[in-house]
Amino acid sequence: MAQLPASKRTASLSGSSRLSLSVPPVRNSAYGRPGRHPLKHEWAISYVHRPPGAKGIDYEKEIKKVATFGSIESFLHLYSHLTPPNALPPITDVLVFLSRIGRPGVWEEMRDGGKFTLRLVHPITPLLYESLLLALLGDQFEEADSVVGCVLSVRQSEDILSVWVEQEGEGVRSGSLKEKILSLLGLPQSTICEYRANRTLLDAASHPSETKPYPPPVHHPHHVHTHHSHHAHHTHAQPHHANHHHIPSSAERREAREPRGPAEGLRGFGRDRDGEVRVERNGWGRRGDHQ
């Protein structure tokens, strides 16, 4: 995740910054210490990694849970120990979902839902990912939006940021949820943010020859280029090339869905007796006291 300057490594509890969380302090929290600032929901962070070229591995079985957290303090403690997106190896997924979701990032877990997807170039990923995380934890989505988590997928030439909904609601059908996501990320409304229903993705996985081309990645929210054609009018954030859209190979489709393969380096995650997130890491991430 993005490394903030030292002066911003703690959350603003009452400010209006887009990088702040606003929740009331409490004297007695459920997490063991007075003065904690509980989040509305408990969240869990997991990850999946596979070496490039690994095939035939069950993605669901490779989900490695890192920790759960339910307060600003426990989130910041965990956040400070995680590897930034631009230092994660391809092909890696980082999944942050409500802790009640049993199989995060798995289409079958949320058959009546789907995901909004943004394809990004590496330099802007940390800022946008951080903004999305804090929007989730800061309760910036309505209950009716049914947003239950997000996934950061690190690839060789781009990153994929997706927002998952458990149930398709009016916000999905009307486009208002897409508008909200782009607004929270500070992106123009013309940015390509594609929604796909999980049932559609499951069907496409059964008929890979019918997979549609992917949209181009977002380069920078302020460098927007408009492309005109006799078929459509859309806006994206990189120059247009004649052969820009392509039909992905079957290997690309597998990689774009989720990475698959064994992950290294997680052991002994959880909370200590005082409710803090306990992080013991071997390989993935870093310990703050070892820096």
C-alpha positions as CSV (number, residue, x, y, z in Angstrom):
1,M,0.0,0.0,0.0
2,A,1.1,3.6,-0.4
3,Q,3.6,4.9,2.1
4,L,2.4,8.2,3.5
5,P,4.8,10.9,4.7
6,A,5.4,10.6,8.5
7,S,3.0,13.5,9.2
8,K,0.2,11.6,7.5
9,R,0.7,8.1,8.8
10,T,-2.1,8.5,11.3
11,A,-5.7,9.0,10.4
12,S,-7.4,12.3,10.8
13,L,-10.4,11.5,13.0
14,S,-12.3,14.7,12.3
15,G,-10.8,16.4,9.2
16,S,-12.3,16.6,5.7
17,S,-9.2,15.3,3.9
18,R,-10.0,12.5,1.4
19,L,-7.3,10.5,3.2
20,S,-9.1,10.7,6.5
21,L,-11.5,8.5,8.4
22,S,-14.2,10.1,10.5
23,V,-15.6,8.0,13.4
24,P,-16.5,8.9,17.0
25,P,-14.1,8.0,19.8
26,V,-15.4,5.6,22.4
27,R,-14.3,4.9,26.0
28,N,-14.8,1.2,25.9
29,S,-14.5,-0.6,22.6
30,A,-14.9,-4.2,21.6
31,Y,-11.2,-4.4,20.8
32,G,-9.8,-4.3,24.3
33,R,-8.5,-0.8,25.0
34,P,-10.2,2.4,25.9
35,G,-10.2,5.2,23.3
36,R,-10.3,3.0,20.3
37,H,-12.2,4.2,17.2
38,P,-14.2,1.2,15.9
39,L,-15.1,0.9,12.3
40,K,-18.7,0.1,11.4
41,H,-17.8,-3.3,10.2
42,E,-15.0,-5.8,10.7
43,W,-12.7,-6.3,7.7
44,A,-10.3,-9.0,6.6
45,I,-7.3,-8.7,4.3
46,S,-6.0,-11.7,2.3
47,Y,-3.8,-12.2,-0.7
48,V,-3.0,-14.7,-3.5
49,H,0.2,-15.0,-5.4
50,R,1.3,-17.3,-8.1
51,P,4.6,-17.4,-10.1
52,P,4.2,-16.3,-13.7
53,G,3.4,-19.3,-15.8
54,A,1.8,-21.4,-13.0
55,K,-1.2,-23.2,-14.3
56,G,-4.0,-25.5,-13.1
57,I,-4.0,-24.3,-9.5
58,D,-7.3,-23.7,-7.6
59,Y,-7.5,-19.9,-6.9
60,E,-9.9,-20.4,-4.0
61,K,-7.5,-22.8,-2.2
62,E,-4.6,-20.3,-2.5
63,I,-6.3,-17.4,-0.7
64,K,-4.1,-16.6,2.3
65,K,-5.7,-14.6,5.1
66,V,-3.4,-12.0,6.6
67,A,-5.5,-10.5,9.4
68,T,-8.8,-9.0,10.5
69,F,-9.3,-5.6,12.0
70,G,-12.2,-3.5,13.3
71,S,-10.8,-0.2,14.4
72,I,-8.8,2.6,12.9
73,E,-5.9,1.9,15.2
74,S,-5.7,-1.8,14.2
75,F,-6.0,-0.9,10.6
76,L,-3.1,1.6,10.8
77,H,-1.0,-0.9,12.6
78,L,-1.5,-3.4,9.9
79,Y,-1.3,-0.9,7.1
80,S,2.2,0.2,8.2
81,H,3.5,-3.3,7.8
82,L,2.2,-4.1,4.4
83,T,4.2,-4.0,1.2
84,P,3.3,-1.1,-1.1
85,P,1.5,-2.0,-4.3
86,N,4.4,-0.8,-6.5
87,A,6.7,-3.3,-4.6
88,L,4.4,-6.3,-4.9
89,P,5.5,-9.0,-7.4
90,P,3.4,-10.0,-10.3
91,I,1.1,-11.9,-10.2
92,T,-0.5,-10.9,-6.8
93,D,-4.0,-10.1,-5.6
94,V,-4.6,-8.2,-2.4
95,L,-8.2,-8.7,-1.1
96,V,-9.9,-6.5,1.5
97,F,-13.4,-7.7,2.2
98,L,-16.0,-7.7,5.0
99,S,-14.8,-10.4,7.4
100,R,-18.2,-12.2,7.0
101,I,-17.4,-13.0,3.3
102,G,-16.2,-16.5,3.4
103,R,-14.5,-16.6,0.0
104,P,-13.3,-13.1,-1.0
105,G,-12.7,-12.4,-4.6
106,V,-14.5,-15.6,-5.7
107,W,-17.3,-15.2,-8.2
108,E,-19.3,-18.1,-6.9
109,E,-19.4,-16.6,-3.4
110,M,-21.4,-13.6,-4.7
111,R,-23.4,-15.0,-7.7
112,D,-26.0,-12.2,-7.5
113,G,-23.3,-9.5,-7.4
114,G,-20.5,-8.3,-9.6
115,K,-17.5,-5.9,-9.7
116,F,-16.5,-2.6,-11.1
117,T,-13.1,-2.7,-12.7
118,L,-10.5,0.0,-13.4
119,R,-7.3,-0.9,-15.3
120,L,-4.4,1.3,-14.1
121,V,-0.8,1.9,-15.0
122,H,1.6,1.4,-12.1
123,P,2.5,5.0,-11.1
124,I,-1.0,6.0,-10.0
125,T,-2.0,2.7,-8.3
126,P,-0.9,3.5,-4.7
127,L,-2.9,6.7,-4.5
128,L,-6.0,5.3,-6.0
129,Y,-5.8,2.1,-4.0
130,E,-5.3,4.0,-0.8
131,S,-8.3,6.3,-1.6
132,L,-10.5,3.3,-2.2
133,L,-9.5,1.6,1.0
134,L,-10.2,4.6,3.1
135,A,-13.6,5.1,1.3
136,L,-14.5,1.5,2.2
137,L,-13.4,1.7,5.8
138,G,-14.8,5.2,6.3
139,D,-18.2,4.0,5.3
140,Q,-18.5,6.2,2.2
141,F,-20.8,3.7,0.5
142,E,-24.5,3.3,1.4
143,E,-25.9,0.0,2.7
144,A,-28.0,-0.1,-0.5
145,D,-24.8,-0.1,-2.6
146,S,-24.0,-3.6,-1.2
147,V,-20.2,-2.9,-1.6
148,V,-18.4,-5.7,0.3
149,G,-14.8,-5.2,-0.7
150,C,-12.1,-4.5,-3.2
151,V,-9.3,-6.3,-4.9
152,L,-5.9,-5.0,-6.1
153,S,-4.5,-7.2,-8.8
154,V,-0.8,-6.5,-9.7
155,R,0.2,-7.6,-13.2
156,Q,3.3,-7.3,-15.3
157,S,2.3,-4.2,-17.3
158,E,-0.7,-2.8,-15.4
159,D,-2.7,-3.1,-12.2
160,I,-6.4,-3.9,-11.9
161,L,-8.5,-2.3,-9.2
162,S,-12.0,-3.7,-8.6
163,V,-14.9,-2.9,-6.3
164,W,-17.1,-5.8,-5.4
165,V,-20.8,-5.7,-4.7
166,E,-22.7,-8.6,-3.1
167,Q,-26.1,-7.9,-4.7
168,E,-26.8,-5.9,-7.9
169,G,-29.0,-3.0,-6.8
170,E,-30.4,0.2,-8.2
171,G,-26.9,1.9,-7.8
172,V,-25.5,-0.6,-10.3
173,R,-28.4,-0.4,-12.7
174,S,-28.7,3.4,-12.7
175,G,-24.9,4.0,-12.9
176,S,-24.9,6.0,-9.7
177,L,-22.6,3.6,-7.9
178,K,-20.1,3.9,-10.8
179,E,-20.2,7.7,-10.5
180,K,-19.7,7.5,-6.8
181,I,-16.6,5.2,-7.2
182,L,-15.0,7.6,-9.7
183,S,-15.8,10.6,-7.5
184,L,-14.3,9.0,-4.4
185,L,-11.1,8.3,-6.4
186,G,-11.0,11.8,-7.9
187,L,-11.3,10.5,-11.5
188,P,-13.3,12.2,-14.2
189,Q,-16.7,10.6,-14.9
190,S,-15.6,9.8,-18.4
191,T,-13.0,7.3,-17.1
192,I,-13.7,3.7,-18.2
193,C,-15.0,1.8,-15.2
194,E,-16.5,-1.4,-16.4
195,Y,-19.1,-3.4,-14.5
196,R,-19.5,-7.1,-15.0
197,A,-22.0,-9.4,-13.2
198,N,-20.5,-12.4,-11.6
199,R,-23.0,-14.7,-13.3
200,T,-21.9,-13.2,-16.6
201,L,-18.2,-13.9,-15.7
202,L,-19.0,-17.4,-14.7
203,D,-20.8,-18.0,-18.0
204,A,-17.9,-16.4,-19.9
205,A,-15.4,-18.7,-18.1
206,S,-17.4,-21.6,-19.5
207,H,-17.3,-20.1,-23.0
208,P,-13.9,-18.4,-23.2
209,S,-14.0,-17.9,-27.0
210,E,-16.8,-15.3,-26.4
211,T,-14.7,-13.1,-23.9
212,K,-15.0,-9.4,-24.8
213,P,-11.9,-7.2,-25.2
214,Y,-10.6,-5.3,-22.2
215,P,-10.7,-1.5,-21.9
216,P,-7.4,0.4,-21.9
217,P,-5.7,1.2,-18.6
218,V,-6.0,4.6,-16.8
219,H,-2.7,6.5,-16.9
220,H,-3.5,9.7,-15.0
221,P,-6.8,11.2,-13.9
222,H,-5.9,14.6,-15.3
223,H,-4.6,13.4,-18.7
224,V,-7.8,12.5,-20.4
225,H,-8.1,11.9,-24.1
226,T,-11.4,11.5,-25.9
227,H,-11.8,9.0,-28.8
228,H,-14.4,9.3,-31.5
229,S,-15.5,6.6,-33.7
230,H,-18.6,5.8,-35.8
231,H,-19.4,3.0,-33.3
232,A,-19.1,4.8,-29.9
233,H,-17.9,7.9,-28.1
234,H,-15.9,7.1,-25.0
235,T,-13.2,8.7,-22.9
236,H,-10.0,7.1,-21.6
237,A,-6.7,8.3,-20.2
238,Q,-4.2,7.2,-22.7
239,P,-3.4,7.9,-26.4
240,H,-5.4,5.9,-28.9
241,H,-3.6,3.4,-31.2
242,A,-5.1,1.7,-34.2
243,N,-4.8,-1.8,-32.7
244,H,-5.3,-0.8,-29.1
245,H,-8.1,-3.3,-28.3
246,H,-7.2,-6.9,-28.7
247,I,-8.9,-10.2,-28.0
248,P,-7.0,-11.7,-25.1
249,S,-5.5,-15.2,-25.2
250,S,-6.8,-17.9,-23.0
251,A,-3.7,-17.4,-20.8
252,E,-4.5,-13.7,-20.5
253,R,-8.1,-14.5,-19.6
254,R,-7.0,-16.8,-16.8
255,E,-4.5,-14.2,-15.5
256,A,-7.1,-11.4,-15.6
257,R,-9.7,-13.3,-13.7
258,E,-7.5,-14.0,-10.6
259,P,-3.9,-15.1,-10.1
260,R,-3.5,-18.8,-9.3
261,G,-0.7,-20.5,-7.4
262,P,0.9,-21.0,-4.0
263,A,1.8,-18.0,-1.9
264,E,4.8,-17.8,0.3
265,G,5.5,-16.2,3.6
266,L,2.5,-16.1,5.9
267,R,2.5,-17.5,9.4
268,G,0.8,-16.7,12.6
269,F,-1.6,-13.8,11.9
270,G,-4.3,-12.6,14.2
271,R,-5.0,-10.4,17.2
272,D,-3.0,-10.3,20.4
273,R,-4.8,-10.3,23.8
274,D,-5.3,-6.5,23.7
275,G,-7.0,-6.6,20.3
276,E,-4.1,-5.3,18.2
277,V,-3.4,-6.9,14.9
278,R,-0.5,-9.3,15.3
279,V,1.7,-9.5,12.2
280,E,4.3,-12.2,11.8
281,R,5.6,-12.3,8.3
282,N,8.1,-14.4,6.4
283,G,8.6,-13.1,2.9
284,W,5.4,-11.1,2.1
285,G,5.5,-7.7,3.7
286,R,7.8,-6.3,6.3
287,R,8.1,-5.8,10.0
288,G,8.2,-2.2,11.2
289,D,10.8,-3.1,13.9
290,H,13.1,-4.5,11.3
291,Q,13.4,-1.4,9.2
